[in-house]
């Protein structure tokens, strides 16, 4: 969440459009998928496209910032949804702010059952626990080594920017 927040602010400061932001998210996802495919070719992981969306830090976002960021979030979600058209096996929403649940409950009735099955909203915690990630599908099991400590894992944060994808 905090990375999305910083990315949206940077895009607005650079006078980029929400469409530009959506394209950048596709580029980022393609980089992640490329890493997953390379790891799978080496015999690591299961090749599943599973994302962890970290919303930690979003509770401090003010209404003005949220309204300014909305077009960027919408363009990003639309670009990803149209580009991948169901290729994502699961998305875990980690460290959601309390206000997220109100919005999520309003949105759920409008989503297809297959989409709802793919989205798992984790408990509201400052730091997630590995057991927070439900794994009814063996291809959606999240390994501790794929997540930083604040998301319930053991990944070394000193490695710099990481792509937290199970694959």
C-alpha positions in Angstrom: 0.0 0.0 0.0 2.7 2.5 0.9 4.5 1.7 -2.3 1.4 2.4 -4.4 0.8 5.5 -2.4 4.4 6.8 -3.2 4.0 5.7 -6.8 0.8 7.6 -7.3 2.3 10.7 -5.7 5.3 10.5 -7.9 3.1 10.1 -11.0 1.1 13.1 -10.1 4.2 15.2 -9.4 5.6 14.1 -12.9 2.3 15.1 -14.5 1.7 11.5 -15.7 -1.9 10.5 -16.4 -3.8 7.7 -14.6 -3.4 5.7 -17.9 0.3 6.0 -17.7 0.2 4.7 -14.1 -1.9 1.7 -15.3 0.7 0.9 -18.0 3.4 1.1 -15.4 1.6 -1.4 -13.2 1.3 -3.8 -16.2 5.1 -3.4 -16.8 5.7 -4.2 -13.1 3.4 -7.3 -13.2 5.1 -8.5 -16.4 8.5 -8.2 -14.5 7.0 -10.3 -11.7 5.6 -12.9 -14.0 9.0 -13.1 -15.8 10.7 -13.8 -12.4 8.0 -16.4 -11.6 8.5 -18.2 -14.9 12.3 -18.2 -14.5 12.0 -19.7 -11.0 9.6 -22.3 -12.2 11.9 -23.2 -15.1 14.7 -23.8 -12.5 12.3 -26.2 -10.7 11.4 -23.7 -7.9 7.9 -22.9 -6.9 4.7 -24.0 -8.6 4.2 -21.4 -11.3 1.0 -20.0 -9.8 0.3 -16.3 -10.2 -0.5 -15.3 -6.6 -0.3 -11.6 -5.4 -0.1 -10.1 -2.0 -1.5 -6.6 -2.0 -0.1 -4.8 1.1 -2.4 -2.0 2.3 -0.3 -1.3 5.4 0.0 2.5 6.0 -3.2 3.3 4.1 -5.1 4.2 7.3 -3.1 7.4 7.5 -4.2 8.5 4.1 -6.4 11.6 4.2 -9.5 12.2 2.1 -7.8 14.7 -0.2 -5.0 12.3 -1.0 -7.5 9.4 -1.4 -9.6 11.4 -3.9 -6.5 12.5 -5.8 -5.3 8.9 -6.0 -8.6 7.4 -7.0 -8.2 7.9 -10.8 -4.7 6.2 -10.6 -6.0 3.3 -8.6 -9.0 2.8 -10.9 -6.8 3.0 -14.1 -4.4 0.5 -12.6 -7.0 -2.0 -11.6 -8.8 -1.7 -15.0 -5.5 -2.1 -16.9 -4.5 -5.2 -14.8 -7.9 -6.8 -15.0 -8.2 -6.3 -18.8 -4.6 -7.3 -19.5 -4.7 -10.6 -17.5 -8.4 -11.4 -17.8 -8.5 -14.0 -15.1 -4.9 -15.2 -15.1 -4.4 -14.4 -11.4 -5.0 -17.4 -9.2 -5.3 -15.6 -5.9 -4.8 -12.1 -4.4 -4.4 -11.7 -0.7 -5.2 -8.2 0.7 -2.8 -7.8 3.6 -2.9 -5.3 6.4 -6.2 -3.7 5.3 -7.2 -0.6 7.2 -10.5 -0.9 9.1 -12.3 1.4 6.6 -11.4 -1.1 3.8 -14.0 -3.6 5.2 -16.8 -1.2 4.8 -15.9 -0.5 1.1 -15.2 -4.2 0.5 -18.6 -5.2 1.8 -20.3 -2.7 -0.5 -18.3 -3.9 -3.5 -18.7 -7.7 -3.0 -22.3 -8.0 -4.3 -21.2 -6.6 -7.6 -18.3 -9.1 -8.2 -18.6 -12.4 -10.0 -18.4 -15.5 -7.8 -15.1 -16.6 -9.5 -13.6 -13.2 -8.6 -14.7 -13.4 -5.0 -13.2 -16.9 -4.7 -9.8 -15.4 -5.8 -9.7 -12.5 -3.4 -8.9 -13.2 0.3 -9.0 -10.3 2.7 -6.7 -11.0 5.6 -7.4 -9.9 9.2 -6.7 -6.3 10.1 -3.3 -6.4 11.9 -0.2 -4.1 12.0 1.8 -7.2 10.9 0.3 -10.2 9.3 1.0 -13.8 10.4 1.8 -16.6 8.0 -1.3 -18.5 9.2 -3.5 -15.5 8.1 -3.1 -16.7 4.5 -5.8 -19.3 3.8 -4.6 -22.1 1.5 -7.6 -24.2 0.5 -5.9 -24.4 -2.9 -2.4 -26.0 -2.8 -1.3 -23.8 -5.7 -2.0 -20.7 -3.6 0.1 -21.7 -0.6 2.3 -18.8 0.5 5.8 -19.6 1.7 7.4 -17.6 4.5 10.5 -17.0 2.3 8.3 -15.1 -0.2 7.1 -12.4 2.3 8.8 -9.7 4.4 8.4 -9.9 8.2 5.5 -7.3 8.2 3.5 -9.6 6.0 4.2 -12.7 8.1 7.3 -14.0 6.3 11.0 -14.4 6.7 12.3 -12.6 3.6 15.4 -10.5 4.2 14.4 -6.9 3.8 18.1 -5.8 3.4 18.0 -7.1 -0.2 16.3 -3.9 -1.2 13.2 -3.8 -3.3 11.7 -7.3 -3.7 8.8 -8.6 -5.7 6.7 -10.6 -3.2 5.1 -13.2 -5.4 4.7 -16.9 -4.7 5.6 -18.8 -7.7 
